[in-house]
Amino acid sequence: MDKKIYNVGQDMTVKGGSVSDVLDNVPSVSVDVEGKVSLRGNENVRILINGKPSALSGMNDEALRQLPAESIEKVEVITNPSSRYDAEGTAGIINIILKKGSAIGFMGSSTLSLGHPDNYGASVNLNLRKRDWTFFNNTAYSYRNSPGYTAYNQQNFDTSTGLISNYQDEYRATDRLRKGLNINLGAEYRFNDKTSITNTIIYGNRNSDDLVKTDYANYNSNKVLTVKRYRDQNETGTDHRFQYAFNFEHRFNEAGHKLTADYQFSTSKENEEAIITETVLTTNTHLPTEKIINKDHSKSHLVQVDYVLPIGKDKKTQFEAGYRATIDDNNIDYTVGTINALGHLSVNPNFSNEFAFDQIINAFYSQFGTKKGKWNFMGGLRLEHTQLNSTLKTTGEDFSKNYAGLFPSIYIGHEFSESQQLSLSYSRRLRRPWSRFINPFVSRSSSTNLFGGNPDIDPTYTNAYEVAYLKRWDKFSLNSSVYYNHSTQVFEMIALETGNFVEIVNPQNPSQPISVPVMLRRPINLSDEDRLGVEFTATYTPKTSWRFMWNVNFFHSKTAGNYSYVNYLGNTVNQNFDTQDTSWSTRLTAKLPLPYKIDFQTNISYSAPRKSAQSEREGMLAANLALSKEVLNKKGTLSLNVSDLFNSQKMVADTRTKNVFSHSEMQWRKRQILLNFTYRFGNMKMQQKQRRQQDFNADDANFEF
């Protein structure tokens, strides 16, 4: 099995940043301006914390932006996981390993960060090992302001003539303020050299304050202004996450023979409130003040047992089996209403709902691996049974899904020499629908765009194949792979005409208001998708302190699917989802010394244009750089890093449907400059040894076979 391990502790460009910043510097991984994580261009990637699902990784992209970079020890990228791992994630798995001290004695470090736009942070990392006890703690506080913007230019077409009927421009300026506290506290006790237990508590607390100011301008077909509006949205939120984990490990007398047992409990409480005011400037009309309240609470239990048994005299054959149960309980309460003259909330029942769902997944796996000469073989089978129950409390409707699946995995590797290896692998994966996709209640994205989930939607299944080749020379290494994924029952978002229209006042002709159709989007299982790609990662280390790494990924995807329905007029509407997309991405990382004992590092990435059934996205360039210098007799490090050096990390796209053409541009966060100071204390010899080892592997990948 190819497990690429990236030690990110010495990545200077992410000091004072978040997990999203760290992942965006890892080969094969990319994070777009909205925070969505992709692996080889595929967004359906499973993110684990310490090898398990976690409330810290969350169900949304915002959760990863709150976990500080200083808490991470390494990142594991598994593109074709074995049966030992969850079947979830058709693109593969990203496993984030948090710091956990193991050095004898007492050691620690603290980091202070100061940046522009307003960005402040402080973190402390402590480790104490004495006799049979090890205590570790990582605590970080951050204050981040991330100004950004979104712009839309939209053309609406007359459904009967196909000519442009009107235009709408939208500019949205956003200020996002995040204040977060994260604590990772744990203790390990060793009964003897074979048996140990570890208890870990992780706590995260986030407060957010977002201000979104939006200007709208509507024009007729001759580009004459008809309506000008201003919208102000002030959203505040709190997010509390807690996780307790218990681990038991017993190693038997034979090397590699071990039993582990884990229990994990996590909870998340996310509350958001938004106040929205809107004014029609052309008529000086103030629309009713709107309030949105969203409460998303969840609990999760995980129980896992794994057993590994070496077989044979040479112990080169291994049997492994395990069981995992996860129980997720979620409740989402969404309320929309207007504030009356007395300041009281008048709830709109048409767009308010409470949705509860629980999901139980039982998984059993077994795998067998052996090594014969220069050949390695590992085969496994995983059984996962999913029971999903949901209730739309607003209407009293109950829904349930019950399905099981077998997920085999095969790995064959051949070592031509210690420096040259070839492997072939296969695995079956799935993608389960998330809560929003199964909630049937119709919610409102805007007055003309509605969304409703589909409780009958099934998982997407993927068969993944990969051939990988690794070659190492004295100062150079090359890892290449060819991969192919075939997915069935792929989720597609269909658009349905509701037959309703929203009328906008036309100041030039009040008797003829502008009518905008109301559309309903809903996910269904529709398409098949094929994805073929090739990836190369080259690492060059001419000297101990010089490192260069280049990663490039080419892929071609093809989607096939067609959907037809009869609209409110009795006409048949066809939606074709057939599309092909060829794209690529590349990343260059360089680290080298400068005069006066200053270290320099830069990360440059480029994502080529992408195309889907209804949209085309332009290419995007991003560049980060950092300078660092050790001070105070190597007890301290002063660093300066710049994220998005050219202020070019923007998502620009064109979207085309039958009746609408839209051009959009979005920048989630503007260029950021951070000054960081780290001070180390305690067992300095051990710290320097660990830092040298981390520095040696910082931009390289280790491969486990």
Legacy VTK file of the C-alpha trace (Angstrom):
# vtk DataFile Version 3.0
C-alpha trace
ASCII
DATASET POLYDATA
POINTS 705 float
0.000 0.000 0.000
1.304 3.427 -0.945
1.099 5.696 2.064
2.819 8.986 1.341
3.903 10.651 4.568
4.721 14.362 4.625
6.379 15.817 7.703
5.075 19.378 7.738
6.505 20.593 11.039
9.252 22.609 9.332
7.112 24.170 6.586
7.830 27.854 7.146
5.130 29.115 4.769
2.275 27.918 7.008
3.508 29.290 10.345
0.581 30.987 12.052
-1.820 29.420 9.548
-4.404 26.650 9.643
-4.804 23.047 8.533
-6.169 24.322 5.210
-2.874 26.154 4.612
-0.905 22.999 5.451
-2.941 20.773 3.132
-2.612 23.260 0.288
1.169 22.702 0.391
0.983 18.896 0.269
1.593 17.248 -3.140
-1.542 15.777 -4.770
-3.726 17.923 -2.475
-5.281 21.288 -3.277
-7.561 23.671 -1.381
-9.642 26.120 -3.403
-10.624 29.653 -2.396
-13.794 28.375 -0.703
-11.813 25.919 1.435
-12.830 22.750 -0.429
-10.121 20.074 -0.257
-9.346 18.007 -3.370
-7.098 15.015 -3.927
-5.896 14.735 -7.524
-8.664 17.131 -8.556
-11.423 15.102 -6.856
-13.280 16.757 -3.965
-14.670 13.527 -2.515
-11.748 12.886 -0.181
-12.061 11.420 3.324
-10.266 13.510 5.978
-9.268 11.747 9.204
-7.667 13.018 12.407
-5.223 10.528 13.958
-6.640 7.798 11.736
-10.290 8.281 12.694
-13.280 10.464 11.771
-13.351 13.504 14.012
-15.489 16.493 14.909
-12.343 18.551 14.292
-12.399 17.796 10.573
-16.143 18.399 10.637
-18.659 18.238 7.832
-17.786 21.691 6.526
-14.716 23.409 5.149
-14.735 26.040 7.901
-13.743 23.456 10.530
-10.347 22.864 8.894
-9.671 26.603 8.817
-9.944 26.695 12.612
-7.427 23.940 13.434
-3.988 25.611 13.794
-1.033 24.493 11.698
1.165 24.328 14.811
-0.840 21.353 16.115
0.069 19.100 13.157
2.976 16.658 13.136
2.526 15.082 9.706
0.045 14.401 6.912
-0.543 10.985 5.343
-1.946 10.775 1.814
-3.466 7.412 0.828
-4.783 7.408 -2.730
-5.880 3.751 -2.774
-6.556 2.672 0.838
-6.570 -0.934 2.017
-9.522 -2.664 3.688
-8.225 -1.495 7.059
-9.580 1.979 6.348
-13.104 3.347 5.948
-14.593 2.804 2.503
-15.773 6.424 2.497
-13.981 8.791 0.114
-13.821 7.911 -3.573
-10.674 10.009 -4.106
-8.829 8.487 -1.153
-7.894 9.460 2.396
-5.971 12.324 3.985
-4.926 11.451 7.530
-3.821 14.373 9.712
-1.592 13.306 12.613
-1.573 15.712 15.559
1.483 16.303 17.683
2.083 13.920 20.559
5.363 14.119 22.425
7.536 11.083 23.140
10.919 12.533 24.084
12.333 11.745 27.517
12.285 14.667 29.948
10.596 18.016 29.569
10.512 20.041 26.381
8.286 22.575 24.738
7.929 25.548 22.466
5.783 28.645 22.137
4.941 30.689 19.054
3.640 34.237 18.664
2.220 35.500 15.354
1.372 38.976 14.106
0.084 39.739 10.638
-1.813 41.821 8.111
-4.769 41.919 7.592
-5.455 41.778 11.331
-4.064 38.395 12.269
-2.789 37.476 15.714
-1.986 34.155 17.274
-0.242 32.389 20.123
0.445 28.709 20.675
2.315 26.536 23.150
3.447 22.945 22.731
4.511 21.012 25.865
5.757 17.480 26.432
6.806 15.743 29.648
7.919 12.130 29.863
8.852 10.739 33.259
9.145 7.035 33.978
5.936 5.370 32.820
4.022 8.583 32.117
3.969 10.890 29.112
1.981 14.124 29.147
1.502 16.305 26.075
-0.369 19.503 25.345
-0.818 21.796 22.379
-2.848 24.954 22.911
-3.389 27.653 20.298
-5.388 30.878 20.097
-5.996 32.756 16.862
-7.593 36.025 15.810
-7.988 36.246 12.033
-9.646 38.809 9.815
-10.071 37.665 6.221
-11.470 40.317 3.865
-12.614 39.094 0.475
-15.116 39.707 -2.285
-17.403 38.059 -4.824
-18.619 39.600 -8.089
-21.320 38.329 -10.468
-22.344 39.576 -13.897
-25.480 37.779 -15.063
-27.447 37.752 -18.314
-31.012 36.387 -18.327
-32.563 35.145 -21.581
-36.169 35.122 -22.704
-37.380 31.503 -22.731
-39.412 31.970 -25.927
-37.076 34.073 -28.110
-33.681 33.192 -26.666
-32.742 36.884 -26.612
-31.345 38.722 -23.585
-34.227 40.008 -21.481
-32.274 41.702 -18.674
-28.965 41.917 -16.814
-27.993 41.780 -13.146
-24.678 42.790 -11.567
-23.764 41.878 -8.003
-20.752 42.861 -5.915
-20.332 41.352 -2.463
-17.666 42.647 -0.047
-17.020 40.331 2.901
-15.199 40.783 6.198
-14.750 37.520 8.106
-13.523 37.658 11.684
-12.603 34.412 13.437
-11.486 34.024 17.044
-10.569 30.472 17.957
-9.132 28.473 20.843
-7.917 24.889 20.333
-6.583 22.602 23.084
-5.098 19.139 22.588
-4.337 17.550 25.972
-3.307 13.958 26.573
-1.557 11.445 28.797
-0.050 8.044 28.077
0.688 5.420 30.731
2.885 2.390 30.032
2.164 -0.562 32.316
5.257 -2.234 30.869
7.156 -2.243 27.588
4.266 -4.086 25.899
1.066 -2.514 27.219
-0.038 1.115 27.308
-3.148 3.286 27.440
-3.590 6.824 26.135
-6.290 9.348 26.987
-6.708 12.455 24.848
-9.045 15.431 25.118
-9.405 17.910 22.274
-11.445 21.080 22.655
-12.176 23.745 20.066
-14.064 27.000 20.519
-14.699 29.465 17.697
-16.499 32.787 17.553
-17.231 34.348 14.190
-18.463 37.728 13.033
-19.096 38.144 9.306
-20.216 41.327 7.605
-21.368 41.034 3.990
-22.264 44.166 2.022
-23.850 43.536 -1.366
-24.718 45.948 -4.183
-27.203 44.821 -6.851
-27.940 46.533 -10.146
-30.621 45.382 -12.605
-30.711 46.532 -16.230
-33.132 46.016 -19.074
-32.171 44.483 -22.424
-30.723 47.840 -23.536
-28.461 48.037 -20.465
-30.528 50.847 -18.924
-30.586 50.760 -15.113
-33.981 49.704 -13.767
-33.396 48.718 -10.137
-30.531 49.355 -7.717
-30.485 47.578 -4.352
-28.226 47.378 -1.309
-28.150 44.396 1.060
-26.413 44.203 4.425
-25.927 40.856 6.200
-24.361 40.620 9.649
-23.789 37.038 10.765
-22.464 35.956 14.155
-21.742 32.435 15.243
-20.275 30.136 17.858
-18.819 26.690 17.317
-17.914 24.403 20.232
-16.230 21.056 19.519
-15.162 18.463 22.064
-13.533 15.083 21.597
-12.399 12.409 24.032
-10.339 9.460 22.815
-9.138 6.356 24.647
-6.573 3.974 23.183
-5.378 0.621 24.514
-2.414 -1.132 22.919
-0.853 -4.466 23.793
2.151 -5.887 21.980
2.711 -9.618 22.349
6.103 -11.299 22.537
6.349 -11.783 18.784
7.365 -8.698 16.817
4.374 -7.177 15.025
1.830 -9.175 17.034
-0.487 -6.655 18.667
-4.014 -5.831 19.780
-5.427 -2.301 19.886
-8.784 -1.018 21.096
-10.168 2.507 20.730
-13.149 4.468 21.932
-13.904 7.993 20.813
-16.683 10.408 21.682
-17.100 13.752 19.973
-19.687 16.479 20.002
-20.195 19.665 18.046
-22.541 22.593 18.667
-22.630 25.225 15.955
-25.018 28.175 16.258
-25.340 31.002 13.741
-27.558 34.072 13.533
-27.808 36.458 10.597
-29.601 39.808 10.350
-30.343 40.894 6.785
-31.507 44.351 5.742
-32.202 45.366 2.156
-33.028 48.687 0.541
-34.267 49.372 -2.993
-32.298 52.541 -3.685
-34.140 53.483 -6.872
-37.437 53.807 -4.961
-35.988 54.369 -1.461
-37.940 51.331 -0.262
-36.823 49.444 2.851
-37.666 45.756 2.721
-38.578 43.886 5.927
-35.579 42.999 8.091
-34.913 39.277 7.859
-33.375 37.004 10.477
-31.921 33.528 9.968
-31.090 31.203 12.874
-29.219 27.969 12.219
-28.436 25.446 14.971
-26.398 22.400 13.952
-25.705 19.981 16.822
-24.120 16.554 16.516
-22.769 13.691 18.630
-20.664 10.742 17.573
-19.447 7.521 19.188
-16.743 5.299 17.728
-15.596 1.860 18.895
-12.760 0.074 17.144
-10.741 -3.107 17.698
-7.786 -4.200 15.529
-5.747 -7.379 15.749
-2.498 -8.092 13.869
-0.928 -11.573 13.821
2.402 -12.364 12.120
2.543 -15.865 10.619
5.440 -18.144 9.805
8.989 -18.479 11.029
10.271 -15.431 9.172
7.181 -13.365 10.185
6.888 -12.021 6.643
3.264 -13.065 6.451
0.633 -11.132 8.366
-3.042 -11.574 9.137
-5.113 -8.631 10.286
-8.753 -8.254 11.294
-10.848 -5.599 12.938
-14.235 -4.127 13.735
-15.439 -0.551 13.833
-18.795 0.902 14.837
-19.704 4.560 14.421
-22.919 6.095 15.696
-23.704 9.632 14.520
-26.601 11.669 15.865
-27.352 15.036 14.242
-30.013 17.704 14.620
-30.332 20.766 12.380
-32.786 23.518 13.314
-33.147 26.190 10.629
-35.400 29.198 11.200
-36.190 32.062 8.804
-38.373 35.018 9.626
-38.817 38.772 9.629
-38.456 41.216 12.495
-41.589 43.265 13.055
-41.919 46.835 14.316
-41.760 45.640 17.937
-38.474 43.824 17.310
-40.059 40.377 17.542
-39.310 37.554 15.127
-42.166 36.420 12.902
-41.217 32.942 11.688
-41.807 32.007 8.052
-42.976 28.360 8.208
-42.467 27.900 4.460
-38.689 28.102 4.815
-38.119 27.012 8.437
-37.550 23.404 9.395
-35.950 21.060 11.903
-34.269 17.932 10.604
-32.838 15.076 12.689
-30.908 12.098 11.433
-28.827 9.329 12.916
-26.466 7.031 11.100
-25.037 3.738 12.347
-22.198 2.110 10.434
-20.895 -1.322 11.386
-17.740 -2.425 9.618
-15.754 -5.661 9.666
-12.535 -6.188 7.785
-9.879 -8.795 7.298
-6.712 -8.655 5.253
-3.761 -10.873 4.553
-0.304 -9.789 3.473
2.893 -11.598 2.670
6.360 -10.975 1.288
8.108 -13.544 -0.900
11.541 -12.477 -2.009
11.108 -9.210 -3.843
7.340 -9.560 -4.136
4.755 -8.077 -1.756
1.098 -9.005 -1.718
-1.806 -7.762 0.383
-5.472 -8.520 -0.106
-8.424 -7.619 2.055
-12.185 -7.435 2.261
-14.295 -4.947 4.189
-18.005 -5.228 4.937
-19.873 -2.042 5.835
-23.523 -1.928 6.850
-25.233 1.463 7.051
-28.515 2.203 8.808
-29.752 5.759 8.255
-32.873 7.118 9.947
-34.081 10.683 9.522
-37.072 12.723 10.623
-38.324 15.999 9.235
-39.725 17.249 12.534
-41.534 20.135 10.861
-43.894 17.765 9.030
-43.442 14.578 11.061
-42.179 12.619 8.055
-39.809 9.709 8.700
-37.281 8.310 6.242
-34.885 5.394 6.417
-32.129 3.807 4.363
-30.559 0.421 4.982
-27.750 -0.852 2.785
-24.623 -2.975 2.949
-21.612 -3.327 0.698
-18.439 -5.339 0.212
-15.246 -3.385 -0.409
-12.266 -5.467 -1.531
-8.705 -4.188 -1.846
-5.652 -5.714 -3.522
-2.039 -4.612 -3.514
0.869 -6.203 -5.411
4.368 -4.770 -5.183
7.728 -5.725 -6.644
11.089 -4.433 -5.398
13.603 -4.492 -8.236
16.113 -3.140 -5.720
16.150 -1.054 -2.545
15.867 2.040 -4.730
13.365 0.857 -7.346
9.816 -0.370 -6.702
6.658 -1.024 -8.711
3.147 -1.558 -7.350
-0.383 -2.264 -8.563
-3.441 -1.670 -6.397
-7.229 -1.808 -6.507
-9.964 -0.817 -4.071
-13.706 -0.271 -4.055
-14.915 2.942 -2.395
-18.156 4.812 -1.785
-19.469 8.302 -1.190
-22.416 8.669 1.174
-24.784 11.641 0.813
-24.431 14.244 3.543
-27.273 15.673 5.623
-28.227 18.521 3.289
-28.608 16.091 0.394
-31.159 13.928 2.252
-33.267 16.662 3.909
-36.353 16.970 1.648
-37.487 20.305 3.059
-37.214 23.092 0.512
-34.864 25.814 1.710
-34.171 29.136 0.070
-30.777 30.138 -1.283
-32.352 33.330 -2.643
-35.837 34.470 -3.629
-35.446 32.768 -7.023
-33.298 29.761 -6.091
-34.659 26.931 -3.934
-32.975 23.744 -2.779
-34.493 20.491 -1.592
-32.750 17.282 -0.600
-33.635 13.755 -1.678
-34.152 11.129 1.071
-34.083 8.347 -1.552
-30.612 9.183 -2.818
-28.108 6.317 -2.727
-24.323 6.325 -2.296
-21.924 6.719 -5.194
-19.656 3.702 -5.726
-16.161 3.835 -7.220
-13.702 1.213 -8.419
-10.169 2.622 -8.173
-7.094 1.221 -9.946
-3.507 2.469 -9.694
-0.024 1.589 -10.940
2.840 3.312 -9.102
6.582 3.394 -9.732
9.225 4.708 -7.316
12.883 5.262 -8.157
15.518 6.734 -5.834
18.995 7.952 -6.752
21.648 9.484 -4.522
20.187 13.003 -4.522
17.079 12.559 -6.616
13.847 10.571 -6.345
10.905 10.127 -8.688
7.489 8.794 -7.793
5.032 8.324 -10.646
1.597 6.758 -10.898
-1.187 6.107 -13.382
-4.695 5.886 -11.937
-8.201 5.152 -13.193
-11.513 5.532 -11.333
-14.934 4.396 -12.516
-17.908 5.732 -10.525
-21.591 4.830 -10.750
-24.700 6.525 -9.310
-22.852 9.848 -9.267
-24.710 12.739 -7.614
-26.003 15.361 -10.052
-27.901 18.541 -9.205
-30.976 18.801 -11.433
-32.849 22.091 -11.882
-36.660 22.023 -11.895
-39.027 24.817 -12.917
-41.494 25.464 -10.103
-43.912 27.517 -12.215
-43.593 30.404 -9.780
-42.106 33.810 -10.544
-40.705 36.646 -8.461
-41.675 40.089 -9.679
-39.203 42.951 -9.342
-40.557 46.494 -9.522
-39.682 48.260 -12.778
-39.429 52.002 -11.956
-39.548 52.914 -15.661
-42.770 50.982 -16.211
-44.468 50.032 -12.912
-47.303 48.302 -14.763
-44.846 45.782 -16.249
-42.718 44.353 -13.426
-39.694 42.204 -14.203
-40.504 38.504 -13.748
-37.744 36.130 -12.666
-38.520 32.370 -12.640
-38.125 30.419 -9.385
-35.990 27.284 -9.812
-35.696 24.267 -7.502
-32.444 22.292 -7.370
-32.424 18.711 -6.117
-29.717 15.982 -6.064
-30.305 12.591 -7.690
-28.240 9.530 -8.651
-27.822 9.960 -12.362
-24.409 9.865 -13.972
-21.484 7.555 -14.533
-18.013 9.068 -14.320
-14.627 7.897 -15.581
-11.412 9.558 -14.454
-7.975 8.744 -15.861
-4.822 10.460 -14.638
-1.067 10.393 -14.317
0.963 11.990 -11.522
4.671 12.670 -11.016
6.519 13.836 -7.907
10.240 14.566 -8.202
12.510 15.496 -5.287
16.042 16.830 -5.647
18.377 17.349 -2.657
21.766 18.605 -3.924
22.868 19.452 -0.370
21.549 18.755 3.110
20.023 22.234 3.396
18.861 22.441 -0.241
15.604 20.785 -1.349
13.436 21.074 -4.429
10.196 19.209 -5.047
8.003 19.311 -8.140
4.597 17.673 -8.416
2.375 17.552 -11.488
-0.970 15.834 -12.017
-2.723 15.384 -15.390
-6.230 13.958 -15.549
-9.171 13.498 -17.878
-12.721 12.986 -16.642
-15.837 12.010 -18.555
-19.390 12.186 -17.199
-22.449 10.695 -18.901
-26.049 11.235 -17.809
-29.394 12.571 -19.026
-32.520 13.632 -17.122
-35.999 14.486 -18.437
-39.122 15.769 -16.709
-42.448 17.402 -17.583
-42.659 21.005 -16.395
-45.664 22.971 -15.149
-46.683 23.813 -18.743
-46.756 20.151 -19.740
-43.590 20.440 -21.793
-40.790 17.887 -21.605
-37.529 19.394 -20.390
-34.273 17.548 -21.032
-31.113 18.106 -19.017
-27.956 16.577 -20.406
-25.011 16.117 -18.051
-22.580 14.685 -20.598
-19.264 16.456 -20.265
-15.542 15.895 -20.636
-12.766 17.724 -18.852
-9.014 17.559 -19.317
-6.981 19.502 -16.809
-3.780 19.514 -14.806
-2.178 21.043 -11.740
1.390 21.533 -10.610
3.272 22.595 -7.495
6.903 23.578 -6.962
8.487 23.740 -3.507
12.005 25.048 -2.970
13.988 25.476 0.225
17.561 26.797 0.326
19.889 28.821 2.556
20.673 32.511 2.036
23.545 34.620 3.388
23.552 35.519 7.094
22.158 32.050 7.938
18.703 32.889 6.634
16.540 30.074 5.258
14.295 30.692 2.262
11.270 28.658 1.180
8.688 29.124 -1.545
5.648 27.155 -2.702
4.182 27.927 -6.119
1.113 26.130 -7.436
-1.028 26.395 -10.530
-4.385 24.785 -11.296
-5.287 24.709 -14.981
-8.795 25.571 -16.230
-11.610 23.113 -15.427
-14.891 22.370 -17.164
-18.144 20.765 -16.005
-21.536 20.260 -17.630
-22.625 23.841 -16.950
-19.521 25.820 -16.023
-15.939 26.606 -16.961
-13.369 27.746 -14.413
-10.230 29.673 -15.280
-6.757 28.625 -14.149
-5.474 29.837 -10.793
-1.942 30.696 -9.640
-0.874 30.845 -5.992
2.538 31.628 -4.534
3.736 31.622 -0.922
7.178 32.453 0.417
8.910 32.520 3.788
12.177 33.643 5.366
13.432 32.370 8.715
16.464 32.762 10.945
17.462 31.044 14.158
18.253 33.388 17.056
19.048 33.234 20.780
21.635 30.488 20.399
19.203 28.394 18.312
16.547 28.509 21.010
14.405 30.812 18.914
13.297 31.153 15.306
12.098 34.357 13.667
10.162 33.917 10.418
8.277 36.040 7.919
5.820 34.426 5.522
3.600 35.785 2.775
0.532 33.870 1.580
-0.755 34.518 -1.940
2.209 36.710 -2.853
0.706 37.986 -6.119
-2.837 38.314 -4.718
-3.888 35.974 -7.517
-5.720 33.210 -5.651
-9.118 33.941 -7.150
-11.753 31.636 -8.581
-13.071 32.959 -11.902
-15.806 31.004 -13.668
-18.492 31.183 -16.353
-21.760 29.301 -15.848
-24.216 28.600 -18.674
-27.731 27.212 -18.461
-30.608 27.398 -20.914
-31.842 30.737 -19.560
-28.855 32.225 -17.725
-25.218 33.132 -18.372
-23.175 34.207 -15.348
-19.579 35.368 -14.945
-18.235 35.221 -11.383
-15.035 36.101 -9.580
-14.319 35.224 -5.951
-11.436 35.862 -3.576
-11.974 34.316 -0.152
-8.923 35.925 1.459
-6.590 38.653 0.254
-2.802 38.515 0.475
-1.636 37.796 4.034
1.674 38.687 5.693
2.695 37.053 8.983
5.621 37.572 11.348
6.240 34.639 13.709
8.550 34.065 16.640
9.089 30.594 18.137
10.977 29.936 21.366
12.032 26.436 22.433
12.833 25.332 25.954
13.513 22.180 27.958
15.508 19.242 26.576
17.253 21.182 23.795
19.431 18.319 22.538
16.397 16.153 21.914
14.540 19.045 20.286
17.404 19.803 17.918
17.616 16.119 16.973
13.887 15.986 16.234
14.016 19.238 14.248
16.906 17.960 12.139
14.950 14.791 11.374
11.794 16.766 10.546
13.792 19.191 8.444
15.341 16.291 6.526
11.917 14.884 5.658
9.963 18.142 5.464
9.503 18.201 1.706
10.030 14.535 0.932
7.641 11.624 1.061
8.145 8.322 2.811
6.440 5.298 1.274
5.216 2.261 3.180
4.870 -1.068 1.349
LINES 1 706
705 0 1 2 3 4 5 6 7 8 9 10 11 12 13 14 15 16 17 18 19 20 21 22 23 24 25 26 27 28 29 30 31 32 33 34 35 36 37 38 39 40 41 42 43 44 45 46 47 48 49 50 51 52 53 54 55 56 57 58 59 60 61 62 63 64 65 66 67 68 69 70 71 72 73 74 75 76 77 78 79 80 81 82 83 84 85 86 87 88 89 90 91 92 93 94 95 96 97 98 99 100 101 102 103 104 105 106 107 108 109 110 111 112 113 114 115 116 117 118 119 120 121 122 123 124 125 126 127 128 129 130 131 132 133 134 135 136 137 138 139 140 141 142 143 144 145 146 147 148 149 150 151 152 153 154 155 156 157 158 159 160 161 162 163 164 165 166 167 168 169 170 171 172 173 174 175 176 177 178 179 180 181 182 183 184 185 186 187 188 189 190 191 192 193 194 195 196 197 198 199 200 201 202 203 204 205 206 207 208 209 210 211 212 213 214 215 216 217 218 219 220 221 222 223 224 225 226 227 228 229 230 231 232 233 234 235 236 237 238 239 240 241 242 243 244 245 246 247 248 249 250 251 252 253 254 255 256 257 258 259 260 261 262 263 264 265 266 267 268 269 270 271 272 273 274 275 276 277 278 279 280 281 282 283 284 285 286 287 288 289 290 291 292 293 294 295 296 297 298 299 300 301 302 303 304 305 306 307 308 309 310 311 312 313 314 315 316 317 318 319 320 321 322 323 324 325 326 327 328 329 330 331 332 333 334 335 336 337 338 339 340 341 342 343 344 345 346 347 348 349 350 351 352 353 354 355 356 357 358 359 360 361 362 363 364 365 366 367 368 369 370 371 372 373 374 375 376 377 378 379 380 381 382 383 384 385 386 387 388 389 390 391 392 393 394 395 396 397 398 399 400 401 402 403 404 405 406 407 408 409 410 411 412 413 414 415 416 417 418 419 420 421 422 423 424 425 426 427 428 429 430 431 432 433 434 435 436 437 438 439 440 441 442 443 444 445 446 447 448 449 450 451 452 453 454 455 456 457 458 459 460 461 462 463 464 465 466 467 468 469 470 471 472 473 474 475 476 477 478 479 480 481 482 483 484 485 486 487 488 489 490 491 492 493 494 495 496 497 498 499 500 501 502 503 504 505 506 507 508 509 510 511 512 513 514 515 516 517 518 519 520 521 522 523 524 525 526 527 528 529 530 531 532 533 534 535 536 537 538 539 540 541 542 543 544 545 546 547 548 549 550 551 552 553 554 555 556 557 558 559 560 561 562 563 564 565 566 567 568 569 570 571 572 573 574 575 576 577 578 579 580 581 582 583 584 585 586 587 588 589 590 591 592 593 594 595 596 597 598 599 600 601 602 603 604 605 606 607 608 609 610 611 612 613 614 615 616 617 618 619 620 621 622 623 624 625 626 627 628 629 630 631 632 633 634 635 636 637 638 639 640 641 642 643 644 645 646 647 648 649 650 651 652 653 654 655 656 657 658 659 660 661 662 663 664 665 666 667 668 669 670 671 672 673 674 675 676 677 678 679 680 681 682 683 684 685 686 687 688 689 690 691 692 693 694 695 696 697 698 699 700 701 702 703 704
